[in-house]
Amino acid sequence: MGKTLLAFILSLSFGLPAEAQEIEDFSLDQPPSYSSEPKKTTRKKTYRKRSRQRRIHHISGHGILNYFGSGVGLGYEYRTNSFFSWGVSASYTQAHLEAAVGVGVNEILDATNTRASGFIKFFIWDLVYAGLKINGSQVSGDYSLDDENQTEQAADVPFTATEIHPDLFLGTHFDLKSNFFLAIDWVGFGVPVTSGLSTKSTESSDQAVEFLTQETPAERIRSEIDQQLGLHYVVVHFGYRL
């Protein structure tokens, strides 16, 4: 009844048909209607982003093919992120070097090298790295001349040398299963910046060396040490990531 009356009044006021003015009654007492269909809830899928950062503590043993002879060593490396790391290492190598300096005369250097190092590495593509290493080396051994025409050595000079030398190196790093890793320093080049050398030579040894090589025993030893600590290659690291 109220609906019809309201429509009639509106039609008289605005000149509209009563059918166009029909509106629904709204009662405050009428409860709201709910749909019988269950409400669909959409769950937002979240994915945990996999961290590319490696385990940061790397402990390794390494074998040295040619870095003043061959030998072994130990190392620790701290991987700050995927692009940079720093570490320390210690190694021990032995070398037997021999070269002809005259007819039937061989120059021989038998030495050991004990080295402590600190290094940094920069990684490229998370696989290839370039590094800078600062080394402190102590080299000790014997320098001698062996004359095939004599029963005794023509010269025998014991020596001890110390060197501080930086070197640059390139290598690759491979992560293995169960947190193991393999790294190989393929090639490196070092330059001595400070050095010291002491020898125990006799007058006859000095004369023999100078006659055959045109240099003193100390000069020959120093030249050979610098050459051996210069270009080097293939240091293999095998270790575990903590």
BALOBA-1460 file (C-alpha; in Angstrom, 3 decimals):
// residues 242
<rec num="1" residu="m" x="0.000" y="0.000" z="0.000"/>
<rec num="2" residu="g" x="2.716" y="2.445" z="0.985"/>
<rec num="3" residu="k" x="4.663" y="1.502" z="-2.124"/>
<rec num="4" residu="t" x="1.742" y="2.276" z="-4.435"/>
<rec num="5" residu="l" x="0.944" y="5.582" z="-2.722"/>
<rec num="6" residu="l" x="4.550" y="6.798" z="-2.931"/>
<rec num="7" residu="a" x="4.733" y="5.967" z="-6.602"/>
<rec num="8" residu="f" x="1.518" y="7.850" z="-7.249"/>
<rec num="9" residu="i" x="2.788" y="10.979" z="-5.440"/>
<rec num="10" residu="l" x="6.049" y="10.962" z="-7.402"/>
<rec num="11" residu="s" x="4.199" y="10.583" z="-10.684"/>
<rec num="12" residu="l" x="2.125" y="13.618" z="-9.887"/>
<rec num="13" residu="s" x="5.171" y="15.692" z="-8.860"/>
<rec num="14" residu="f" x="7.479" y="14.924" z="-11.805"/>
<rec num="15" residu="g" x="5.061" y="13.831" z="-14.466"/>
<rec num="16" residu="l" x="6.640" y="10.368" z="-14.719"/>
<rec num="17" residu="p" x="4.845" y="7.090" z="-15.071"/>
<rec num="18" residu="a" x="4.185" y="5.357" z="-11.791"/>
<rec num="19" residu="e" x="5.938" y="2.210" z="-13.032"/>
<rec num="20" residu="a" x="9.267" y="4.115" z="-13.339"/>
<rec num="21" residu="q" x="9.124" y="5.331" z="-9.766"/>
<rec num="22" residu="e" x="8.671" y="1.965" z="-8.093"/>
<rec num="23" residu="i" x="11.158" y="1.363" z="-5.328"/>
<rec num="24" residu="e" x="11.467" y="-1.413" z="-2.854"/>
<rec num="25" residu="d" x="10.521" y="-0.993" z="0.765"/>
<rec num="26" residu="f" x="13.451" y="-1.232" z="3.134"/>
<rec num="27" residu="s" x="12.880" y="-2.259" z="6.722"/>
<rec num="28" residu="l" x="15.482" y="-1.940" z="9.457"/>
<rec num="29" residu="d" x="13.888" y="-4.964" z="11.090"/>
<rec num="30" residu="q" x="14.558" y="-7.141" z="8.085"/>
<rec num="31" residu="p" x="17.748" y="-9.228" z="8.606"/>
<rec num="32" residu="p" x="20.425" y="-9.063" z="5.903"/>
<rec num="33" residu="s" x="20.410" y="-11.872" z="3.394"/>
<rec num="34" residu="y" x="23.446" y="-14.101" z="2.987"/>
<rec num="35" residu="s" x="24.362" y="-16.152" z="-0.001"/>
<rec num="36" residu="s" x="24.219" y="-19.901" z="0.486"/>
<rec num="37" residu="e" x="27.268" y="-20.365" z="-1.743"/>
<rec num="38" residu="p" x="30.588" y="-20.750" z="0.154"/>
<rec num="39" residu="k" x="32.903" y="-17.783" z="-0.125"/>
<rec num="40" residu="k" x="35.997" y="-18.475" z="-2.170"/>
<rec num="41" residu="t" x="39.256" y="-17.411" z="-0.630"/>
<rec num="42" residu="t" x="42.310" y="-16.936" z="-2.815"/>
<rec num="43" residu="r" x="45.647" y="-17.766" z="-1.300"/>
<rec num="44" residu="k" x="48.550" y="-15.752" z="-2.512"/>
<rec num="45" residu="k" x="51.374" y="-18.045" z="-3.402"/>
<rec num="46" residu="t" x="54.679" y="-17.026" z="-1.906"/>
<rec num="47" residu="y" x="58.012" y="-18.426" z="-2.924"/>
<rec num="48" residu="r" x="61.106" y="-18.295" z="-0.790"/>
<rec num="49" residu="k" x="63.913" y="-16.867" z="-2.796"/>
<rec num="50" residu="r" x="66.863" y="-19.191" z="-2.784"/>
<rec num="51" residu="s" x="69.939" y="-17.597" z="-1.361"/>
<rec num="52" residu="r" x="72.938" y="-17.651" z="-3.669"/>
<rec num="53" residu="q" x="75.370" y="-16.887" z="-0.891"/>
<rec num="54" residu="r" x="77.780" y="-19.689" z="-0.200"/>
<rec num="55" residu="r" x="78.754" y="-21.083" z="3.143"/>
<rec num="56" residu="i" x="81.295" y="-18.546" z="4.247"/>
<rec num="57" residu="h" x="84.073" y="-20.589" z="5.900"/>
<rec num="58" residu="h" x="86.236" y="-22.616" z="3.511"/>
<rec num="59" residu="i" x="88.966" y="-24.925" z="4.818"/>
<rec num="60" residu="s" x="91.218" y="-26.698" z="2.338"/>
<rec num="61" residu="g" x="94.367" y="-28.617" z="1.706"/>
<rec num="62" residu="h" x="96.253" y="-27.939" z="-1.493"/>
<rec num="63" residu="g" x="98.785" y="-29.588" z="-3.708"/>
<rec num="64" residu="i" x="101.375" y="-27.504" z="-5.561"/>
<rec num="65" residu="l" x="102.658" y="-28.681" z="-8.924"/>
<rec num="66" residu="n" x="105.109" y="-25.913" z="-9.759"/>
<rec num="67" residu="y" x="105.709" y="-23.056" z="-7.325"/>
<rec num="68" residu="f" x="109.389" y="-23.313" z="-6.382"/>
<rec num="69" residu="g" x="109.112" y="-27.044" z="-6.798"/>
<rec num="70" residu="s" x="106.168" y="-29.146" z="-5.658"/>
<rec num="71" residu="g" x="104.603" y="-29.625" z="-2.241"/>
<rec num="72" residu="v" x="101.545" y="-29.289" z="-0.032"/>
<rec num="73" residu="g" x="99.775" y="-26.686" z="2.070"/>
<rec num="74" residu="l" x="96.733" y="-25.685" z="4.109"/>
<rec num="75" residu="g" x="94.392" y="-22.738" z="3.692"/>
<rec num="76" residu="y" x="91.423" y="-20.908" z="5.189"/>
<rec num="77" residu="e" x="89.108" y="-18.656" z="3.163"/>
<rec num="78" residu="y" x="86.280" y="-16.385" z="4.317"/>
<rec num="79" residu="r" x="83.647" y="-15.863" z="1.608"/>
<rec num="80" residu="t" x="81.931" y="-12.552" z="2.342"/>
<rec num="81" residu="n" x="79.566" y="-12.796" z="-0.656"/>
<rec num="82" residu="s" x="79.354" y="-14.268" z="-4.140"/>
<rec num="83" residu="f" x="81.928" y="-11.834" z="-5.505"/>
<rec num="84" residu="f" x="84.649" y="-11.421" z="-2.874"/>
<rec num="85" residu="s" x="86.663" y="-13.460" z="-0.360"/>
<rec num="86" residu="w" x="89.855" y="-13.231" z="1.676"/>
<rec num="87" residu="g" x="92.014" y="-15.797" z="3.419"/>
<rec num="88" residu="v" x="95.365" y="-17.093" z="4.633"/>
<rec num="89" residu="s" x="97.476" y="-20.107" z="3.720"/>
<rec num="90" residu="a" x="100.757" y="-21.848" z="4.496"/>
<rec num="91" residu="s" x="102.745" y="-24.208" z="2.281"/>
<rec num="92" residu="y" x="105.940" y="-26.187" z="2.002"/>
<rec num="93" residu="t" x="107.680" y="-27.114" z="-1.259"/>
<rec num="94" residu="q" x="110.904" y="-28.778" z="-2.363"/>
<rec num="95" residu="a" x="112.845" y="-28.148" z="-5.544"/>
<rec num="96" residu="h" x="115.762" y="-29.770" z="-7.343"/>
<rec num="97" residu="l" x="116.974" y="-27.561" z="-10.186"/>
<rec num="98" residu="e" x="119.785" y="-28.465" z="-12.545"/>
<rec num="99" residu="a" x="121.244" y="-26.790" z="-15.622"/>
<rec num="100" residu="a" x="124.453" y="-27.083" z="-17.662"/>
<rec num="101" residu="v" x="126.845" y="-24.125" z="-17.402"/>
<rec num="102" residu="g" x="129.805" y="-25.600" z="-19.234"/>
<rec num="103" residu="v" x="131.144" y="-28.759" z="-20.816"/>
<rec num="104" residu="g" x="130.565" y="-31.488" z="-18.267"/>
<rec num="105" residu="v" x="129.667" y="-28.947" z="-15.551"/>
<rec num="106" residu="n" x="126.153" y="-28.720" z="-14.063"/>
<rec num="107" residu="e" x="124.728" y="-26.018" z="-11.843"/>
<rec num="108" residu="i" x="122.524" y="-27.532" z="-9.095"/>
<rec num="109" residu="l" x="120.149" y="-25.893" z="-6.646"/>
<rec num="110" residu="d" x="118.479" y="-28.023" z="-3.955"/>
<rec num="111" residu="a" x="116.129" y="-25.983" z="-1.796"/>
<rec num="112" residu="t" x="113.006" y="-25.945" z="0.345"/>
<rec num="113" residu="n" x="110.519" y="-23.087" z="0.479"/>
<rec num="114" residu="t" x="108.331" y="-22.414" z="3.519"/>
<rec num="115" residu="r" x="105.704" y="-19.796" z="2.722"/>
<rec num="116" residu="a" x="102.930" y="-17.953" z="4.612"/>
<rec num="117" residu="s" x="100.418" y="-15.952" z="2.571"/>
<rec num="118" residu="g" x="97.433" y="-13.654" z="2.810"/>
<rec num="119" residu="f" x="95.155" y="-13.233" z="-0.199"/>
<rec num="120" residu="i" x="91.982" y="-11.738" z="-1.616"/>
<rec num="121" residu="k" x="89.858" y="-13.071" z="-4.491"/>
<rec num="122" residu="f" x="87.396" y="-11.428" z="-6.857"/>
<rec num="123" residu="f" x="84.884" y="-13.789" z="-8.510"/>
<rec num="124" residu="i" x="83.538" y="-13.452" z="-12.035"/>
<rec num="125" residu="w" x="80.331" y="-15.338" z="-12.967"/>
<rec num="126" residu="d" x="80.576" y="-17.131" z="-9.599"/>
<rec num="127" residu="l" x="83.127" y="-19.514" z="-11.125"/>
<rec num="128" residu="v" x="86.268" y="-17.776" z="-12.373"/>
<rec num="129" residu="y" x="88.337" y="-15.716" z="-9.950"/>
<rec num="130" residu="a" x="91.310" y="-13.357" z="-10.009"/>
<rec num="131" residu="g" x="93.348" y="-12.834" z="-6.881"/>
<rec num="132" residu="l" x="96.148" y="-10.920" z="-5.213"/>
<rec num="133" residu="k" x="98.413" y="-12.692" z="-2.723"/>
<rec num="134" residu="i" x="101.109" y="-11.326" z="-0.426"/>
<rec num="135" residu="n" x="103.720" y="-13.985" z="0.383"/>
<rec num="136" residu="g" x="106.472" y="-14.241" z="2.938"/>
<rec num="137" residu="s" x="108.926" y="-16.982" z="1.949"/>
<rec num="138" residu="q" x="111.987" y="-18.534" z="3.522"/>
<rec num="139" residu="v" x="114.126" y="-20.503" z="1.109"/>
<rec num="140" residu="s" x="117.038" y="-22.598" z="2.323"/>
<rec num="141" residu="g" x="119.275" y="-25.125" z="0.603"/>
<rec num="142" residu="d" x="122.530" y="-25.671" z="-1.271"/>
<rec num="143" residu="y" x="123.891" y="-24.258" z="-4.482"/>
<rec num="144" residu="s" x="126.626" y="-26.332" z="-6.112"/>
<rec num="145" residu="l" x="128.615" y="-26.927" z="-9.293"/>
<rec num="146" residu="d" x="129.127" y="-30.539" z="-10.275"/>
<rec num="147" residu="d" x="132.083" y="-31.192" z="-12.587"/>
<rec num="148" residu="e" x="132.001" y="-34.621" z="-14.229"/>
<rec num="149" residu="n" x="135.792" y="-34.524" z="-14.596"/>
<rec num="150" residu="q" x="136.330" y="-34.194" z="-10.838"/>
<rec num="151" residu="t" x="135.534" y="-36.535" z="-7.966"/>
<rec num="152" residu="e" x="134.465" y="-33.634" z="-5.748"/>
<rec num="153" residu="q" x="132.044" y="-30.794" z="-6.407"/>
<rec num="154" residu="a" x="133.655" y="-27.707" z="-7.873"/>
<rec num="155" residu="a" x="131.582" y="-25.510" z="-5.532"/>
<rec num="156" residu="d" x="129.188" y="-25.998" z="-2.636"/>
<rec num="157" residu="v" x="127.399" y="-22.991" z="-1.134"/>
<rec num="158" residu="p" x="124.733" y="-23.410" z="1.605"/>
<rec num="159" residu="f" x="122.308" y="-20.478" z="1.745"/>
<rec num="160" residu="t" x="119.202" y="-19.067" z="3.394"/>
<rec num="161" residu="a" x="117.007" y="-16.441" z="1.738"/>
<rec num="162" residu="t" x="113.899" y="-14.519" z="2.771"/>
<rec num="163" residu="e" x="111.477" y="-12.842" z="0.384"/>
<rec num="164" residu="i" x="108.305" y="-10.793" z="0.505"/>
<rec num="165" residu="h" x="106.633" y="-10.939" z="-2.857"/>
<rec num="166" residu="p" x="103.091" y="-10.203" z="-4.082"/>
<rec num="167" residu="d" x="101.648" y="-12.199" z="-6.925"/>
<rec num="168" residu="l" x="98.568" y="-12.157" z="-9.132"/>
<rec num="169" residu="f" x="96.763" y="-15.375" z="-10.005"/>
<rec num="170" residu="l" x="93.785" y="-16.695" z="-11.986"/>
<rec num="171" residu="g" x="91.696" y="-19.748" z="-11.216"/>
<rec num="172" residu="t" x="88.346" y="-21.521" z="-11.196"/>
<rec num="173" residu="h" x="86.105" y="-22.679" z="-8.341"/>
<rec num="174" residu="f" x="83.721" y="-25.670" z="-8.401"/>
<rec num="175" residu="d" x="81.169" y="-26.541" z="-5.700"/>
<rec num="176" residu="l" x="80.840" y="-30.293" z="-5.199"/>
<rec num="177" residu="k" x="78.304" y="-32.405" z="-3.345"/>
<rec num="178" residu="s" x="78.075" y="-32.535" z="0.453"/>
<rec num="179" residu="n" x="79.630" y="-29.048" z="0.821"/>
<rec num="180" residu="f" x="82.984" y="-30.034" z="-0.660"/>
<rec num="181" residu="f" x="84.686" y="-27.800" z="-3.228"/>
<rec num="182" residu="l" x="87.540" y="-27.854" z="-5.716"/>
<rec num="183" residu="a" x="89.530" y="-24.773" z="-6.734"/>
<rec num="184" residu="i" x="92.494" y="-24.537" z="-9.089"/>
<rec num="185" residu="d" x="94.912" y="-21.619" z="-9.408"/>
<rec num="186" residu="w" x="95.877" y="-22.139" z="-13.034"/>
<rec num="187" residu="v" x="98.590" y="-19.532" z="-13.389"/>
<rec num="188" residu="g" x="100.216" y="-16.782" z="-11.333"/>
<rec num="189" residu="f" x="103.032" y="-14.285" z="-11.508"/>
<rec num="190" residu="g" x="104.995" y="-12.828" z="-8.589"/>
<rec num="191" residu="v" x="107.515" y="-10.028" z="-8.166"/>
<rec num="192" residu="p" x="109.865" y="-9.747" z="-5.137"/>
<rec num="193" residu="v" x="109.753" y="-6.422" z="-3.304"/>
<rec num="194" residu="t" x="112.131" y="-7.115" z="-0.395"/>
<rec num="195" residu="s" x="114.684" y="-9.864" z="0.039"/>
<rec num="196" residu="g" x="117.596" y="-11.006" z="2.127"/>
<rec num="197" residu="l" x="120.259" y="-13.643" z="1.474"/>
<rec num="198" residu="s" x="123.036" y="-15.184" z="3.535"/>
<rec num="199" residu="t" x="125.567" y="-17.699" z="2.187"/>
<rec num="200" residu="k" x="128.387" y="-19.813" z="3.574"/>
<rec num="201" residu="s" x="130.936" y="-19.969" z="0.812"/>
<rec num="202" residu="t" x="134.624" y="-20.689" z="0.568"/>
<rec num="203" residu="e" x="137.138" y="-18.794" z="-1.545"/>
<rec num="204" residu="s" x="137.580" y="-21.751" z="-3.882"/>
<rec num="205" residu="s" x="133.804" y="-22.041" z="-4.403"/>
<rec num="206" residu="d" x="133.531" y="-18.336" z="-5.155"/>
<rec num="207" residu="q" x="136.317" y="-18.553" z="-7.721"/>
<rec num="208" residu="a" x="134.853" y="-21.613" z="-9.426"/>
<rec num="209" residu="v" x="131.377" y="-20.062" z="-9.724"/>
<rec num="210" residu="e" x="132.694" y="-16.747" z="-11.005"/>
<rec num="211" residu="f" x="134.909" y="-18.492" z="-13.544"/>
<rec num="212" residu="l" x="132.058" y="-20.583" z="-15.006"/>
<rec num="213" residu="t" x="129.098" y="-18.188" z="-14.720"/>
<rec num="214" residu="q" x="130.676" y="-14.711" z="-14.562"/>
<rec num="215" residu="e" x="128.640" y="-14.072" z="-11.404"/>
<rec num="216" residu="t" x="129.111" y="-14.560" z="-7.667"/>
<rec num="217" residu="p" x="127.322" y="-17.446" z="-5.880"/>
<rec num="218" residu="a" x="124.967" y="-14.945" z="-4.192"/>
<rec num="219" residu="e" x="124.010" y="-13.442" z="-7.561"/>
<rec num="220" residu="r" x="123.358" y="-16.880" z="-9.055"/>
<rec num="221" residu="i" x="121.239" y="-17.956" z="-6.091"/>
<rec num="222" residu="r" x="119.253" y="-14.730" z="-6.041"/>
<rec num="223" residu="s" x="118.569" y="-14.930" z="-9.788"/>
<rec num="224" residu="e" x="117.288" y="-18.497" z="-9.528"/>
<rec num="225" residu="i" x="115.054" y="-17.772" z="-6.542"/>
<rec num="226" residu="d" x="113.462" y="-14.759" z="-8.242"/>
<rec num="227" residu="q" x="112.844" y="-16.826" z="-11.355"/>
<rec num="228" residu="q" x="111.210" y="-19.663" z="-9.405"/>
<rec num="229" residu="l" x="108.978" y="-17.299" z="-7.444"/>
<rec num="230" residu="g" x="107.960" y="-15.474" z="-10.627"/>
<rec num="231" residu="l" x="105.818" y="-17.465" z="-13.051"/>
<rec num="232" residu="h" x="104.077" y="-20.443" z="-11.431"/>
<rec num="233" residu="y" x="101.110" y="-22.647" z="-12.224"/>
<rec num="234" residu="v" x="98.645" y="-25.328" z="-11.060"/>
<rec num="235" residu="v" x="97.885" y="-25.102" z="-7.355"/>
<rec num="236" residu="v" x="94.955" y="-27.435" z="-6.586"/>
<rec num="237" residu="h" x="92.733" y="-26.759" z="-3.536"/>
<rec num="238" residu="f" x="90.316" y="-29.379" z="-2.206"/>
<rec num="239" residu="g" x="88.270" y="-28.523" z="0.855"/>
<rec num="240" residu="y" x="85.057" y="-28.291" z="2.822"/>
<rec num="241" residu="r" x="82.591" y="-25.410" z="3.252"/>
<rec num="242" residu="l" x="81.311" y="-24.703" z="6.782"/>
